[in-house]
Amino acid sequence: MRYTVYLLFSVIKGRYYVGYSGADICERIRKHNDNHAGFTGKTGDWKLVYSEPFAEKMEAMKREKEIKSWKSSKKIASLIGLKHPGL
């Protein structure tokens, strides 16, 4: 099975979301944009800004945890090639 670590961005929230999934990435993003309880549930404007494929679930989980540990929009923006976070 293939896994994907992905970063989403919401203009409304001005925030990034980091996750991983073994599901089809388009379907996973659709679910994030559905109206549901939780961090991504209310805005409906989440866009994929970055993704990395992994062959193993544990690799994807490790990378997701690494990115989340940064807690820095500037470092995330650098990863995805932006000069300014949120653009």
C-alpha angles and dihedrals in degrees: 000000000000122000130198131206107206141182122211127190129205118201090196093055095030087221141118126231121205122199146143132222143177090205127090105290094225091054091047092053090048089056091050089054094050117101103263141133114275142061097304098034108092109044103054092199102099113143128191109246101166141008139178125195122224132185095209129052093221091055091052092047091050093050092047090052091048093053092045090051091062092070087188126118089197093057091046091048089052090052092054094042101253125141093206126033115246098023 
